[in-house]
């Protein structure tokens, strides 16, 4: 063992080449125990192929040594040689010391291959052998959770939780919180989030979201504020926290939070749009318009932001601005029928009647069963002197709205003209 000890010292001194050369020269004369130790070192140092060669040789001499089989299976798994690992693990039998471990490893491999029923069978077999092993219950919970069977996962996690709060590096209370939240029981999920002392930003974000879903906005705000303090670069939290503030009536705090978020993420169209709506509520109309335009610049197809500006311009009577905005958006390829209808109305208001007619005609196929559109289009055609086509539109309108007798009488009074499009 002296040569092995010297190799370890070389490695601790960062003399990797010397350490490996030392072991390589010693390996041919090493006894079986020393070879086993060298294999363990190779595994520790990430030299899996070298370790595999040694373990395979030892396993041929000692075919009944299950520890060697398990080591070899672990190496195959680390080398992503799943089929070889499965073959080895299936050789374990009840009574072998590593039998339960082998079944758990097999379940993990079958799960990775999408064979969920086979994986569950292996875990249930392990549970029959050892009914108290928390690792097996945890694995069953993880399997159910991974395929979206959250209700099924919960009893397994709860069994584990009674014995241990942590399995490996996983907080079981967090798993339970996720499972309950995913199954819609937000109140119960909240109790398990409160059990967890995790400072992980993802956990805190979901904790806050669950509190929001459970109508505990006070908790959501507190947790999301904590998350912002821990990780100011966690961009997703700003929009949610701002909305929580607004819902509670703290509009100024919402605006400040959204503004901080935009400093962290200058390409977040939702945050620009939301900030614009907040600025509007606070009476900052120029700022509101600027922010909404930023959202549209990032995504011309962001319909909610476009229509917000349209409504804002309508209230101000600025139809030129509507025409400029929507014509620009349409030119960029956003072929939304509603934009064409709004453009038609804007052009009509600014007396650009030929453009208005084109937009009404373009929008017609999409709104030919919309009573508001048909009525508006009909009156526009009358104004333009195109009574014949107006009557056609009105007659179609009356099929949609047969109880509108006022319009019916109006149509009957229309004279016959020969104007066409």
C-alpha positions as CSV (number, residue, x, y, z in Angstrom):
1,X,0.0,0.0,0.0
2,X,3.0,2.3,0.3
3,X,3.1,3.0,-3.4
4,X,-0.6,3.8,-3.4
5,X,-0.1,6.2,-0.4
6,X,2.7,7.9,-2.3
7,X,0.4,8.4,-5.3
8,X,-2.2,9.9,-3.1
9,X,0.4,12.4,-1.8
10,X,1.4,13.3,-5.3
11,X,-2.2,14.0,-6.2
12,X,-2.7,16.1,-3.1
13,X,0.3,18.1,-4.2
14,X,-1.3,18.6,-7.6
15,X,1.3,16.4,-9.2
16,X,-1.3,14.6,-11.2
17,X,1.1,13.1,-13.8
18,X,3.4,11.7,-11.2
19,X,0.5,10.2,-9.2
20,X,-0.9,8.4,-12.2
21,X,2.4,7.2,-13.5
22,X,3.2,5.9,-10.0
23,X,-0.1,3.9,-9.9
24,X,0.3,2.7,-13.5
25,X,3.7,1.3,-12.9
26,X,2.6,-0.4,-9.6
27,X,-0.7,-1.9,-10.9
28,X,0.8,-5.0,-12.6
29,X,2.4,-6.2,-9.3
30,X,-0.5,-5.1,-7.0
31,X,-2.5,-7.7,-5.1
32,X,-6.3,-7.9,-5.4
33,X,-6.9,-5.6,-2.4
34,X,-4.5,-3.0,-3.8
35,X,-6.1,-3.2,-7.2
36,X,-9.5,-2.6,-5.6
37,X,-8.1,0.4,-3.8
38,X,-6.6,1.7,-7.0
39,X,-10.0,1.3,-8.8
40,X,-11.6,3.3,-6.0
41,X,-9.0,6.1,-6.5
42,X,-9.6,6.1,-10.2
43,X,-13.3,6.5,-9.7
44,X,-12.7,9.3,-7.2
45,X,-10.5,11.1,-9.7
46,X,-12.9,10.6,-12.6
47,X,-10.8,8.0,-14.5
48,X,-13.8,5.8,-15.1
49,X,-12.5,3.7,-18.0
50,X,-9.4,2.8,-16.0
51,X,-11.5,1.9,-13.0
52,X,-13.8,-0.2,-15.1
53,X,-10.9,-2.2,-16.5
54,X,-9.7,-3.1,-13.0
55,X,-13.2,-3.9,-11.6
56,X,-14.1,-6.0,-14.6
57,X,-11.0,-8.1,-14.1
58,X,-11.7,-8.5,-10.4
59,X,-15.3,-9.4,-11.1
60,X,-14.2,-12.2,-13.4
61,X,-12.2,-13.7,-10.5
62,X,-14.9,-13.1,-7.9
63,X,-18.3,-13.5,-9.8
64,X,-20.3,-13.7,-6.6
65,X,-19.0,-10.5,-5.1
66,X,-22.0,-8.2,-5.4
67,X,-20.0,-5.2,-4.2
68,X,-17.9,-5.4,-7.4
69,X,-21.1,-5.7,-9.5
70,X,-22.5,-2.7,-7.9
71,X,-19.3,-0.7,-8.4
72,X,-19.2,-1.7,-12.1
73,X,-22.9,-0.8,-12.5
74,X,-22.2,2.6,-11.1
75,X,-19.3,3.1,-13.5
76,X,-21.5,2.1,-16.4
77,X,-24.1,4.6,-15.3
78,X,-21.6,7.4,-15.0
79,X,-20.3,6.5,-18.5
80,X,-23.9,6.5,-19.8
81,X,-23.7,2.9,-20.7
82,X,-27.2,2.2,-19.4
83,X,-27.8,-1.1,-21.1
84,X,-24.7,-2.6,-19.6
85,X,-25.7,-1.2,-16.2
86,X,-29.2,-2.7,-16.5
87,X,-27.8,-6.1,-17.4
88,X,-25.6,-6.1,-14.3
89,X,-28.3,-4.8,-11.9
90,X,-30.8,-7.4,-13.1
91,X,-28.4,-10.1,-11.8
92,X,-29.0,-9.1,-8.2
93,X,-31.3,-11.4,-6.3
94,X,-33.3,-11.1,-3.1
95,X,-31.0,-11.8,-0.3
96,X,-28.1,-9.9,-1.8
97,X,-27.0,-7.0,0.5
98,X,-27.3,-4.6,-2.4
99,X,-30.6,-5.9,-3.8
100,X,-32.7,-2.9,-2.7
101,X,-30.1,-0.5,-4.0
102,X,-30.0,-2.4,-7.3
103,X,-33.8,-2.1,-7.7
104,X,-33.6,1.6,-7.0
105,X,-30.9,2.1,-9.6
106,X,-32.9,0.0,-12.1
107,X,-35.9,2.1,-11.5
108,X,-33.9,5.3,-12.1
109,X,-32.6,3.9,-15.4
110,X,-36.0,2.7,-16.6
111,X,-37.5,6.0,-15.7
112,X,-34.8,7.8,-17.7
113,X,-35.9,5.6,-20.7
114,X,-39.5,6.5,-20.2
115,X,-40.5,3.1,-18.9
116,X,-42.4,4.5,-16.0
117,X,-44.5,1.4,-15.2
118,X,-41.4,-0.8,-15.2
119,X,-39.6,1.7,-12.9
120,X,-42.6,1.7,-10.5
121,X,-42.6,-2.2,-10.4
122,X,-38.9,-2.2,-9.4
123,X,-39.6,0.3,-6.6
124,X,-42.6,-1.5,-5.3
125,X,-40.5,-4.7,-5.3
126,X,-37.9,-2.8,-3.2
127,X,-40.6,-1.7,-0.9
128,X,-41.7,-5.2,-0.3
129,X,-38.2,-6.1,0.8
130,X,-37.8,-3.1,3.0
131,X,-41.0,-1.4,4.0
132,X,-39.3,1.2,6.2
133,X,-36.6,2.5,3.8
134,X,-37.4,6.2,3.2
135,X,-35.3,6.2,0.0
136,X,-37.7,3.9,-1.6
137,X,-40.8,6.0,-0.7
138,X,-38.9,9.1,-1.8
139,X,-38.1,7.4,-5.2
140,X,-41.8,6.4,-5.6
141,X,-42.8,10.0,-4.9
142,X,-40.2,11.4,-7.3
143,X,-41.4,9.0,-10.0
144,X,-45.1,10.0,-9.6
145,X,-44.1,13.6,-9.4
146,X,-42.0,13.5,-12.6
147,X,-45.0,12.2,-14.7
148,X,-47.5,14.7,-13.2
149,X,-49.2,12.3,-10.8
150,X,-49.0,14.8,-7.9
151,X,-51.8,13.4,-5.8
152,X,-50.2,10.0,-6.0
153,X,-46.8,11.4,-5.0
154,X,-48.0,13.1,-1.9
155,X,-48.5,10.1,0.4
156,X,-45.0,8.8,-0.4
157,X,-43.4,12.2,0.3
158,X,-45.4,12.5,3.6
159,X,-44.0,9.2,4.8
160,X,-40.5,10.4,4.1
161,X,-41.2,13.7,5.7
162,X,-42.2,12.0,9.0
163,X,-38.7,10.4,9.1
164,X,-36.4,13.0,7.4
165,X,-36.8,16.5,6.2
166,X,-33.9,16.1,3.7
167,X,-33.1,13.2,1.3
168,X,-29.8,13.6,-0.4
169,X,-29.7,17.4,-1.1
170,X,-33.5,17.6,-1.6
171,X,-35.8,19.4,0.8
172,X,-38.8,17.1,1.2
173,X,-41.0,19.9,2.5
174,X,-40.4,21.7,-0.8
175,X,-41.4,18.7,-2.8
176,X,-44.6,18.4,-0.8
177,X,-45.2,22.1,-1.3
178,X,-44.8,21.7,-5.0
179,X,-47.0,18.6,-5.2
180,X,-49.8,20.2,-3.2
181,X,-49.6,23.4,-5.3
182,X,-49.6,21.4,-8.5
183,X,-52.7,19.5,-7.4
184,X,-54.5,22.8,-6.6
185,X,-54.4,22.6,-2.8
186,X,-52.6,25.9,-2.3
187,X,-53.4,26.3,1.4
188,X,-51.8,23.0,2.2
189,X,-48.8,23.8,-0.1
190,X,-48.3,27.0,1.8
191,X,-47.9,25.1,5.1
192,X,-45.0,23.1,3.6
193,X,-43.4,26.1,2.1
194,X,-43.4,27.6,5.6
195,X,-41.6,24.4,6.8
196,X,-38.8,25.0,4.3
197,X,-36.0,27.3,5.2
198,X,-34.7,27.4,1.6
199,X,-33.1,30.6,0.4
200,X,-33.1,29.3,-3.2
201,X,-34.5,32.0,-5.5
202,X,-36.6,29.5,-7.5
203,X,-38.1,28.1,-4.3
204,X,-38.9,31.6,-3.0
205,X,-40.5,32.6,-6.2
206,X,-42.8,29.6,-6.2
207,X,-43.5,30.1,-2.5
208,X,-44.7,33.6,-3.3
209,X,-46.7,32.4,-6.2
210,X,-48.4,29.8,-4.1
211,X,-49.2,32.3,-1.4
212,X,-50.8,34.5,-4.1
213,X,-52.9,31.6,-5.3
214,X,-53.9,30.9,-1.8
215,X,-55.1,34.6,-1.5
216,X,-52.3,35.3,1.0
217,X,-51.0,38.3,-0.8
218,X,-49.4,39.6,2.4
219,X,-47.2,36.5,2.4
220,X,-46.5,36.7,-1.3
221,X,-45.3,40.3,-1.0
222,X,-43.1,39.5,1.9
223,X,-41.5,36.5,0.2
224,X,-41.0,38.3,-3.1
225,X,-39.4,41.2,-1.3
226,X,-37.1,38.8,0.4
227,X,-36.3,37.2,-3.0
228,X,-35.4,40.7,-4.5
229,X,-33.0,41.3,-1.6
230,X,-31.3,37.9,-2.0
231,X,-31.1,38.0,-5.8
232,X,-31.9,41.4,-7.4
233,X,-31.2,39.8,-10.8
234,X,-34.1,37.4,-10.5
235,X,-36.0,39.1,-13.3
236,X,-39.3,37.3,-13.1
237,X,-40.2,38.5,-9.6
238,X,-40.5,42.2,-10.5
239,X,-43.7,41.9,-12.5
240,X,-45.4,39.6,-10.0
241,X,-44.5,41.7,-7.0
242,X,-45.6,44.9,-8.8
243,X,-49.0,43.4,-9.6
244,X,-49.3,42.2,-6.0
245,X,-48.6,45.8,-4.8
246,X,-51.2,47.2,-7.2
247,X,-53.8,44.8,-6.2
248,X,-53.3,45.8,-2.6
249,X,-53.7,49.5,-3.6
250,X,-50.0,50.4,-3.5
251,X,-49.8,51.8,-7.0
252,X,-46.7,53.9,-6.4
253,X,-44.8,50.9,-4.9
254,X,-45.9,48.9,-7.9
255,X,-44.5,51.5,-10.3
256,X,-41.2,51.7,-8.4
257,X,-40.9,47.9,-8.5
258,X,-41.7,47.7,-12.2
259,X,-39.1,50.4,-12.8
260,X,-36.5,48.5,-10.9
261,X,-37.4,45.4,-13.0
262,X,-36.8,47.3,-16.2
263,X,-33.3,48.2,-15.1
264,X,-32.6,44.5,-14.7
265,X,-34.4,43.4,-17.9
266,X,-34.6,46.0,-20.7
267,X,-36.2,43.6,-23.1
268,X,-39.2,42.6,-21.1
269,X,-42.2,43.7,-23.1
270,X,-44.7,42.7,-20.5
271,X,-43.0,44.8,-17.9
272,X,-42.9,47.8,-20.2
273,X,-46.6,47.4,-20.9
274,X,-47.5,47.0,-17.3
275,X,-45.3,50.0,-16.3
276,X,-47.2,52.0,-18.9
277,X,-50.5,51.1,-17.4
278,X,-49.3,52.0,-14.0
279,X,-47.9,55.4,-15.3
280,X,-51.3,56.0,-16.8
281,X,-53.0,55.3,-13.5
282,X,-50.7,57.8,-11.8
283,X,-51.5,60.5,-14.3
284,X,-48.1,60.3,-16.1
285,X,-49.5,60.1,-19.6
286,X,-46.3,61.0,-21.5
287,X,-44.4,58.4,-19.5
288,X,-47.1,55.9,-20.1
289,X,-47.1,56.4,-23.8
290,X,-43.3,56.1,-23.9
291,X,-43.3,52.8,-22.0
292,X,-46.1,51.3,-24.1
293,X,-44.2,52.3,-27.3
294,X,-41.1,50.5,-25.9
295,X,-43.2,47.3,-25.5
296,X,-44.5,47.6,-29.1
297,X,-41.0,48.3,-30.4
298,X,-39.8,45.0,-28.8
299,X,-42.8,43.1,-30.2
300,X,-45.0,44.8,-32.8
301,X,-47.3,41.8,-32.4
302,X,-48.0,42.7,-28.8
303,X,-51.7,43.2,-29.3
304,X,-52.5,44.2,-25.7
305,X,-50.0,47.1,-25.8
306,X,-51.1,48.2,-29.3
307,X,-54.8,48.4,-28.2
308,X,-53.9,50.2,-25.0
309,X,-52.4,53.0,-27.1
310,X,-55.3,52.9,-29.5
311,X,-57.8,53.5,-26.6
312,X,-55.6,56.1,-25.1
313,X,-55.4,58.0,-28.4
314,X,-59.2,57.6,-28.9
315,X,-59.9,59.3,-25.5
316,X,-57.6,62.1,-26.6
317,X,-59.3,62.3,-30.0
318,X,-55.9,61.8,-31.7
319,X,-56.9,59.8,-34.7
320,X,-53.8,60.8,-36.6
321,X,-51.8,59.0,-33.9
322,X,-54.0,55.9,-34.3
323,X,-53.5,55.9,-38.0
324,X,-49.8,56.3,-37.7
325,X,-49.5,53.6,-35.1
326,X,-51.6,51.0,-36.7
327,X,-50.4,51.6,-40.3
328,X,-46.8,51.1,-39.0
329,X,-47.7,47.9,-37.1
330,X,-49.5,46.5,-40.2
331,X,-46.5,47.4,-42.4
332,X,-44.4,45.3,-40.0
333,X,-46.5,42.3,-40.9
334,X,-49.0,42.3,-38.1
335,X,-52.1,41.4,-40.1
336,X,-54.7,41.5,-37.4
337,X,-58.3,42.2,-38.7
338,X,-59.1,44.3,-35.6
339,X,-56.2,46.7,-36.5
340,X,-57.8,47.2,-40.0
341,X,-61.2,48.0,-38.4
342,X,-59.6,50.4,-36.1
343,X,-57.6,51.9,-39.0
344,X,-60.8,52.3,-41.0
345,X,-62.4,54.2,-38.1
346,X,-59.3,56.4,-37.7
347,X,-59.1,57.2,-41.4
348,X,-62.8,58.0,-41.4
349,X,-62.3,60.5,-38.5
350,X,-59.4,62.2,-40.3
351,X,-61.4,62.3,-43.5
352,X,-59.1,60.0,-45.4
353,X,-62.1,58.2,-46.9
354,X,-60.4,56.2,-49.6
355,X,-58.0,54.7,-47.1
356,X,-61.0,54.1,-44.7
357,X,-62.9,52.3,-47.5
358,X,-59.9,50.0,-48.2
359,X,-59.6,49.1,-44.6
360,X,-63.3,48.4,-44.1
361,X,-63.2,46.2,-47.2
362,X,-60.1,44.3,-45.9
363,X,-61.7,43.8,-42.5
364,X,-65.1,42.8,-43.9
365,X,-64.5,39.0,-44.3
366,X,-63.4,38.8,-40.7
367,X,-66.3,40.8,-39.3
368,X,-69.1,39.9,-41.7
369,X,-71.1,38.4,-38.8
370,X,-70.2,41.2,-36.3
371,X,-73.3,43.4,-36.0
372,X,-71.3,46.5,-34.8
373,X,-69.0,46.3,-37.7
374,X,-71.7,45.8,-40.3
375,X,-73.8,48.7,-39.0
376,X,-70.8,51.0,-38.9
377,X,-69.7,49.9,-42.4
378,X,-73.2,50.4,-43.8
379,X,-73.4,54.0,-42.5
380,X,-70.0,54.7,-43.9
381,X,-71.0,53.5,-47.3
382,X,-74.1,55.7,-47.2
383,X,-71.9,58.7,-46.3
384,X,-69.7,57.9,-49.3
385,X,-72.8,57.8,-51.5
386,X,-72.5,54.1,-52.2
387,X,-76.1,53.3,-51.3
388,X,-76.4,50.1,-53.3
389,X,-73.6,48.4,-51.5
390,X,-74.7,49.9,-48.2
391,X,-78.1,48.3,-48.6
392,X,-76.4,44.9,-49.1
393,X,-74.3,45.4,-45.9
394,X,-77.4,46.5,-44.0
395,X,-79.5,43.6,-45.2
396,X,-76.8,41.2,-44.0
397,X,-76.7,43.2,-40.7
398,X,-80.5,42.7,-40.3
399,X,-80.0,38.9,-40.7
400,X,-77.6,39.1,-37.7
401,X,-79.8,41.6,-35.8
402,X,-83.4,41.0,-36.9
403,X,-84.9,42.9,-34.0
404,X,-83.3,46.3,-34.9
405,X,-86.4,47.8,-36.4
406,X,-85.0,51.3,-36.4
407,X,-82.2,50.3,-38.9
408,X,-84.8,48.2,-40.8
409,X,-86.9,51.3,-41.4
410,X,-83.7,53.3,-42.3
411,X,-82.8,50.8,-45.0
412,X,-86.3,50.8,-46.4
413,X,-86.0,54.6,-46.9
414,X,-82.7,54.4,-48.7
415,X,-83.1,55.3,-52.4
416,X,-81.8,53.1,-55.1
417,X,-78.5,54.3,-56.6
418,X,-76.1,52.7,-59.0
419,X,-72.9,53.6,-57.1
420,X,-70.5,50.7,-56.8
421,X,-67.1,50.1,-55.2
